[in-house]
Amino acid sequence: MSNSLLCLVKRNFKIFFKDKGMFLSSLITPLILFILYVTFLANVYRDSFEAQLPAGFDFDKRIIEGFIGGFMFSSLLAVCTVTIAFSASLLMIQDKYKGTIEDLTITPVKKSVISMSYYISTLLISVFVCYIAMIVSLIYLAIVGFYLSFGDVMLIALDVILLSAFGTSLACLFNFFFKTEGQKAAFGVIVNCIYGFICGAYMPISQFGAGIGKALSFFPGTYGTSLVHYHFMDGVLDEMVKANIPIEAVDKMRDNFDVRLSFFGHTVPNYMSYIILIGSIIVFTTIYILLNKFYKKNKVKHA
C-alpha cells in the first residue's frame, strides 16, 4: 500500500468514527435487528423448531437455544456486513457535496488512489464493526448453547470479511452515481429495509412462495447469508443427531432455515456459494474501478 493511499485510508477511518452521525447511523440496523430478534422473532423460531420435533421428545434445552441463537446472529451479521458498508461509505458522498474531493484531486495524489481509499476504508470499517458484533454473538452462544468448533469460528470470521467486501463493492458502485447526502440517505433507507428480506436474513427463503424463492436464488447475497447460517448452525444440527433427534427432522431444519440452499431443486454446495460470492465481489469491484477510470461525471455544486 502506497503512503498516499495509507494516509487517505487512515483519514477516512478517523473521520467515520469521529462523526457521531455516521457512526450511530451504522449501528441503527444491528440494534433494531437485535431488539426484534430478542423480543419477537426468537419465540417464532423457537415455536417453528419445536413444531418439527416428534411429540413429547425430550432433549437438552441448550440445543434449541444454540440453534435459535445461531440463526439469529448469523442473520444479523449477514445483514449488517452490507448495511454498515453503506453507512461507512457515506463519507464518499460527503466529500463530493462539501467539495473536499476537489481539494484532493488537485494534489499529486492520483484519482484512482482516492477512489481506492474509499473502498478500503469502507471495507475496514465494516469488518471492524461486524467483528465486534461477531464477538458479542459468540459470547451469547457460550452462555446459552455453544456448539461451534474452532474451524467454524474461523470460517465465520472469513464469511464476515467476504460479506463486508460484497457490501463494500455494492456501496461504492452505487455511491459513484450519487451527488448529495440526501440521495445516499434515501437509498440507504431502502437498503436497510429490503436487503434483509432479499438475502433471507429476516425470514428464511423457504418461507417465501416458490416463485419468490427462485427469484432470490439469483441474488449473490443469498449465498453469503447461507454460508453464515451453515457455519453458525451446522455444529448444533450435528448435536441434534447425536441427541437422537430423527435425522429426517434435522434435514428438514437445514432446508427450512436456509442452512442448505437449493437452486431449482439442486442442492448448492458450500464451495459453489463461495464461488458465487467471491465472483460477485470481483465483478462489482471491477465495474467500480472502470467507472472511476473512464466515466466523466459532472461537477457537484457544494455548500
C-alpha positions as CSV (number, residue, x, y, z in Angstrom):
1,M,0.0,0.0,0.0
2,S,1.5,3.4,-1.0
3,N,2.0,6.1,1.6
4,S,-0.7,8.3,0.0
5,L,-3.2,5.5,0.0
6,L,-2.4,4.6,3.6
7,C,-2.8,8.3,4.7
8,L,-6.2,8.6,2.9
9,V,-7.5,5.3,4.4
10,K,-6.4,6.5,7.9
11,R,-8.1,9.8,7.3
12,N,-11.4,8.2,6.2
13,F,-11.3,5.7,9.1
14,K,-10.8,8.5,11.7
15,I,-13.5,10.8,10.2
16,F,-16.1,8.0,10.3
17,F,-15.6,7.3,14.0
18,K,-15.3,10.9,14.9
19,D,-18.5,11.8,13.0
20,K,-21.2,10.6,15.5
21,G,-23.9,10.9,12.9
22,M,-22.3,8.4,10.5
23,F,-21.2,6.1,13.3
24,L,-24.5,5.9,15.1
25,S,-26.4,5.5,11.8
26,S,-24.3,2.4,11.1
27,L,-25.4,0.9,14.4
28,I,-29.2,1.5,13.9
29,T,-29.7,-1.6,11.8
30,P,-27.9,-4.1,14.1
31,L,-29.6,-2.6,17.2
32,I,-33.1,-2.8,15.6
33,L,-32.4,-6.3,14.4
34,F,-31.2,-7.4,17.9
35,I,-34.2,-6.0,19.6
36,L,-36.5,-7.5,17.0
37,Y,-35.0,-11.0,17.4
38,V,-34.9,-10.9,21.2
39,T,-38.4,-9.6,21.7
40,F,-40.3,-11.3,18.9
41,L,-38.6,-13.5,16.3
42,A,-36.7,-15.7,18.7
43,N,-40.1,-17.0,20.0
44,V,-41.3,-17.5,16.5
45,Y,-38.2,-19.5,15.6
46,R,-38.4,-21.5,18.8
47,D,-42.0,-22.5,18.1
48,S,-41.1,-23.4,14.5
49,F,-38.2,-25.5,15.8
50,E,-40.4,-27.4,18.3
51,A,-43.1,-27.9,15.8
52,Q,-40.8,-30.0,13.7
53,L,-39.9,-32.4,16.5
54,P,-41.8,-35.6,17.4
55,A,-44.5,-35.0,20.1
56,G,-43.1,-35.4,23.7
57,F,-39.5,-35.6,22.5
58,D,-37.1,-34.6,25.4
59,F,-33.7,-33.1,24.8
60,D,-31.2,-30.6,26.3
61,K,-32.8,-27.1,26.0
62,R,-29.3,-25.7,25.3
63,I,-29.6,-27.3,21.9
64,I,-32.7,-25.3,20.9
65,E,-31.2,-22.1,22.4
66,G,-27.9,-22.7,20.5
67,F,-29.9,-23.3,17.3
68,I,-32.1,-20.2,17.7
69,G,-29.1,-18.1,18.7
70,G,-27.1,-19.3,15.8
71,F,-29.8,-18.4,13.3
72,M,-30.4,-15.1,15.0
73,F,-26.8,-13.9,15.0
74,S,-25.9,-15.3,11.6
75,S,-28.8,-13.4,10.1
76,L,-27.8,-10.2,11.9
77,L,-24.2,-10.5,10.7
78,A,-25.4,-11.3,7.1
79,V,-27.4,-8.0,7.0
80,C,-25.0,-5.8,9.0
81,T,-22.0,-6.5,6.9
82,V,-23.8,-4.9,4.0
83,T,-25.8,-2.1,5.7
84,I,-22.8,-0.9,7.7
85,A,-20.8,-0.8,4.5
86,F,-23.4,1.5,3.0
87,S,-23.2,3.7,6.1
88,A,-19.4,3.8,6.2
89,S,-19.3,4.8,2.5
90,L,-21.3,7.9,3.3
91,L,-18.0,9.8,3.5
92,M,-17.6,9.3,-0.2
93,I,-20.8,11.4,-0.8
94,Q,-19.9,13.9,1.9
95,D,-16.6,14.7,0.3
96,K,-18.4,15.3,-3.1
97,Y,-21.0,17.5,-1.5
98,K,-18.6,19.6,0.6
99,G,-16.1,19.9,-2.2
100,T,-13.4,18.1,-0.3
101,I,-12.9,15.8,-3.3
102,E,-11.9,18.7,-5.5
103,D,-9.3,19.7,-2.9
104,L,-7.9,16.1,-3.0
105,T,-7.9,15.9,-6.8
106,I,-5.7,19.0,-7.2
107,T,-3.0,17.3,-5.1
108,P,-0.4,15.0,-6.7
109,V,-2.4,12.0,-5.4
110,K,-4.0,10.1,-8.3
111,K,-7.7,9.9,-8.7
112,S,-7.5,6.1,-8.6
113,V,-5.8,6.2,-5.2
114,I,-8.5,8.4,-3.8
115,S,-11.2,6.1,-5.1
116,M,-9.5,3.0,-3.7
117,S,-9.0,4.7,-0.3
118,Y,-12.8,5.0,0.0
119,Y,-13.2,1.3,-0.9
120,I,-10.5,0.1,1.5
121,S,-11.6,2.3,4.4
122,T,-15.3,1.2,3.9
123,L,-14.2,-2.4,4.0
124,L,-12.1,-2.0,7.1
125,I,-14.8,-0.1,9.0
126,S,-17.4,-2.7,8.1
127,V,-15.2,-5.6,9.2
128,F,-14.2,-3.8,12.4
129,V,-17.8,-3.1,13.5
130,C,-19.0,-6.6,12.4
131,Y,-16.2,-8.3,14.2
132,I,-17.4,-6.6,17.4
133,A,-20.9,-8.0,16.7
134,M,-19.4,-11.4,16.0
135,I,-17.6,-11.5,19.3
136,V,-20.8,-10.5,21.1
137,S,-22.7,-13.3,19.3
138,L,-20.0,-15.9,20.3
139,I,-20.3,-14.7,24.0
140,Y,-24.1,-15.0,23.8
141,L,-23.8,-18.5,22.4
142,A,-21.3,-19.5,25.0
143,I,-23.9,-18.6,27.6
144,V,-27.0,-20.3,26.0
145,G,-25.5,-23.1,24.0
146,F,-22.2,-23.2,22.2
147,Y,-21.7,-25.9,19.5
148,L,-19.1,-24.3,17.3
149,S,-15.7,-25.7,16.6
150,F,-12.6,-23.6,16.2
151,G,-12.8,-24.2,12.4
152,D,-16.4,-22.9,12.4
153,V,-15.3,-19.7,14.2
154,M,-12.5,-19.1,11.7
155,L,-14.9,-19.7,8.8
156,I,-17.4,-17.2,10.3
157,A,-14.6,-14.7,10.5
158,L,-13.9,-15.3,6.8
159,D,-17.6,-15.0,6.0
160,V,-17.7,-11.6,7.7
161,I,-14.8,-10.4,5.5
162,L,-16.3,-11.7,2.3
163,L,-19.8,-10.3,3.0
164,S,-18.2,-7.0,4.0
165,A,-16.3,-6.9,0.7
166,F,-19.6,-7.7,-1.1
167,G,-21.4,-4.9,0.8
168,T,-18.4,-2.5,0.1
169,S,-18.4,-3.3,-3.6
170,L,-22.1,-2.6,-3.9
171,A,-22.0,0.5,-1.8
172,C,-19.1,2.1,-3.7
173,L,-20.6,1.1,-7.0
174,F,-24.0,2.8,-6.2
175,N,-22.4,5.8,-4.4
176,F,-20.4,6.6,-7.5
177,F,-23.6,8.0,-9.1
178,F,-24.9,9.9,-6.0
179,K,-24.1,13.6,-5.7
180,T,-25.9,14.6,-2.5
181,E,-26.2,13.2,1.0
182,G,-30.0,13.2,0.6
183,Q,-29.7,10.8,-2.4
184,K,-27.4,8.5,-0.4
185,A,-29.6,8.6,2.7
186,A,-32.7,7.8,0.8
187,F,-31.0,4.8,-0.9
188,G,-29.6,3.7,2.4
189,V,-33.1,3.5,3.9
190,I,-34.2,1.4,1.0
191,V,-31.2,-1.0,1.5
192,N,-31.8,-1.2,5.3
193,C,-35.5,-2.1,4.7
194,I,-35.3,-4.6,1.9
195,Y,-31.8,-6.2,2.0
196,G,-32.6,-8.5,4.9
197,F,-35.6,-9.9,3.0
198,I,-34.0,-10.5,-0.3
199,C,-31.0,-12.2,1.2
200,G,-33.1,-14.5,3.5
201,A,-31.9,-13.0,6.8
202,Y,-35.2,-11.6,8.2
203,M,-37.1,-14.6,7.1
204,P,-35.8,-17.9,5.7
205,I,-36.2,-18.1,1.9
206,S,-38.1,-21.4,2.4
207,Q,-40.9,-19.4,3.9
208,F,-41.4,-17.4,0.8
209,G,-43.5,-18.6,-2.1
210,A,-41.8,-20.9,-4.7
211,G,-41.6,-18.1,-7.3
212,I,-40.1,-15.5,-5.0
213,G,-37.7,-18.2,-3.6
214,K,-36.4,-19.0,-7.1
215,A,-36.0,-15.3,-7.9
216,L,-34.0,-14.7,-4.7
217,S,-31.7,-17.6,-5.6
218,F,-30.2,-15.4,-8.3
219,F,-29.1,-12.8,-5.8
220,P,-25.4,-13.3,-4.6
221,G,-26.1,-12.1,-1.1
222,T,-28.4,-15.1,-0.6
223,Y,-25.4,-17.5,-0.8
224,G,-23.4,-15.4,1.6
225,T,-26.2,-15.5,4.1
226,S,-26.5,-19.3,3.7
227,L,-22.7,-19.7,4.4
228,V,-23.0,-17.8,7.7
229,H,-26.1,-19.8,8.6
230,Y,-24.2,-23.0,7.9
231,H,-21.1,-22.2,9.9
232,F,-23.2,-20.9,12.9
233,M,-25.7,-23.8,12.9
234,D,-24.1,-26.9,11.4
235,G,-22.5,-27.9,14.7
236,V,-25.7,-27.7,16.7
237,L,-27.6,-29.6,13.9
238,D,-25.0,-32.4,14.3
239,E,-25.5,-32.3,18.0
240,M,-29.3,-32.9,17.4
241,V,-28.4,-36.1,15.5
242,K,-26.3,-37.2,18.5
243,A,-29.2,-36.4,20.8
244,N,-31.3,-39.0,18.7
245,I,-33.5,-36.4,17.1
246,P,-34.7,-38.1,13.9
247,I,-32.4,-37.3,11.0
248,E,-35.4,-36.5,8.8
249,A,-36.4,-33.7,11.2
250,V,-32.8,-32.4,11.3
251,D,-32.6,-32.4,7.5
252,K,-35.9,-30.5,7.3
253,M,-34.5,-27.9,9.6
254,R,-31.5,-27.5,7.4
255,D,-33.8,-26.7,4.5
256,N,-36.3,-24.6,6.4
257,F,-33.7,-22.4,7.9
258,D,-31.5,-22.0,4.8
259,V,-28.6,-23.9,6.2
260,R,-28.8,-25.9,3.0
261,L,-29.8,-24.0,-0.2
262,S,-31.2,-25.4,-3.4
263,F,-31.2,-23.9,-6.9
264,F,-34.2,-25.1,-8.9
265,G,-34.2,-28.4,-7.0
266,H,-30.4,-28.9,-6.9
267,T,-28.5,-28.6,-3.6
268,V,-25.9,-25.8,-3.7
269,P,-22.6,-27.0,-2.1
270,N,-20.7,-24.5,0.1
271,Y,-17.8,-24.2,-2.4
272,M,-20.2,-23.0,-5.1
273,S,-21.6,-20.4,-2.6
274,Y,-18.1,-19.2,-2.1
275,I,-17.5,-19.0,-5.9
276,I,-20.7,-17.0,-6.4
277,L,-20.0,-14.6,-3.6
278,I,-16.3,-14.0,-4.5
279,G,-17.2,-13.8,-8.2
280,S,-19.8,-11.1,-7.5
281,I,-17.3,-9.1,-5.4
282,I,-14.8,-9.2,-8.3
283,V,-17.4,-8.2,-10.8
284,F,-18.8,-5.3,-8.8
285,T,-15.3,-4.1,-7.7
286,T,-14.1,-4.2,-11.3
287,I,-17.1,-2.1,-12.5
288,Y,-16.3,0.4,-9.8
289,I,-12.7,0.6,-10.9
290,L,-13.6,1.0,-14.5
291,L,-16.2,3.7,-13.8
292,N,-13.6,5.7,-11.8
293,K,-11.2,5.4,-14.7
294,F,-13.4,6.1,-17.7
295,Y,-16.6,7.7,-16.6
296,K,-16.6,11.5,-16.6
297,K,-19.0,13.0,-14.0
298,N,-20.5,16.5,-13.8
299,K,-19.0,18.6,-11.1
300,V,-21.0,18.7,-7.9
301,K,-22.2,22.1,-6.5
302,H,-21.3,22.2,-2.9
303,A,-22.1,24.4,0.0
